[in-house]
Amino acid sequence: MLDQSLFTLLHVLVFVYWLGGDLGAFYTSRFLTQPDVSADRRMMAAKIVGDVDMAPRTALILTLPTGLALAQSKGWLDLGWIPVSLIAIASLAWLVLAWVLHVRHGGAPQALKTLDLAIRWLLIAGLVVWAGAGLTGSISLPLFLALKMLLLAGCIALGLFIRIVLRPLGPALMGLSGPEASAAEASLANTLNRARPLVMGIWVLLVSAAFIGLWTPTTF
C-alpha cells in the first residue's frame, strides 16, 4: 500500500504543477502586451514566463512514468516492473534533455532540439496506438487509461502547436525597442492571442484527465 500511496502522490503532484505552472505563465504573459510596461521589463517578464513554464514541461514528461507506475501498483496494468522502470529511466533522460534545451536556449545544438521534437511526436503516436488498441479490444486496457492516454497525446500535440504559434514572439520582443516598435507591438499581441486558446485547450484536457482518473471507468 505504501507504493500505491507514493505513486498516487507523485501523479497528483504532476497534475498540480502542470496546471499551476501553466496558470502562472499565462498570467505573467499579460505583462508582455501592456503598453505602459517598458521593453526591458517585458523582456524580463518573458524570461519569467519561460522559467515558470518549465514546471508544466517537466510535469508533462513525468506524467507517463508516474501514471504507469501507479497503474502497475494498482493492478490496472500488467506490464511488469522492468518495463515500467525502463520507461521511467527514459523519461528522466528526456527530462534532462528538456532542461538542457531550456538552460542553453538558442545555444543548444540543433540535433538536441530535433531529438526532443522527435520524442514528442513518437510519444503522441505511441499513446494513440496504445489507446486505440485498448479501445478496440485488441489488448486488455481499462477504458479510463485509454482515454487518459489520448488526452495526454492531445496535450503534447497542443504543446507542439503552441510552439509553432509562438515563433514570432522572440523577434517581436526584440523589436519593441526599435524603429518598428508599433509593428512589433501588434505582432506580439497577435501571437499571444493566437496561443492563449491553445493553452486553455490544454487546461480542458488536463481537467478531463483528472476527472477520468478519479472516475476510473474500467469498461464501456
Sequence and secondary structure as in RCSB ss.txt:
>XXXX:A:sequence
MLDQSLFTLLHVLVFVYWLGGDLGAFYTSRFLTQPDVSADRRMMAAKIVGDVDMAPRTALILTLPTGLALAQSKG
WLDLGWIPVSLIAIASLAWLVLAWVLHVRHGGAPQALKTLDLAIRWLLIAGLVVWAGAGLTGSISLPLFLALKML
LLAGCIALGLFIRIVLRPLGPALMGLSGPEASAAEASLANTLNRARPLVMGIWVLLVSAAFIGLWTPTTF
>XXXX:A:secstr
 HHHHHHHHHHHHHHHHHHHHHHHHHHHGGGGG TTS HHHHHHHHHHHHHHTHHHHHHHHHHHHHHHHHHHHHT
S    HHHHHHHHHHHHHHHHHHHHHHHHGGGS HHHHHHHHHHHHHHHHHHHHHHHHHHTTSS   HHHHHHHH
HHHHHHHHHHHHHHHTTTHHHHHHGGGSTTHHHHHHHHHHHHHHHHHHHHHHHHHHHHHHHHHHH     
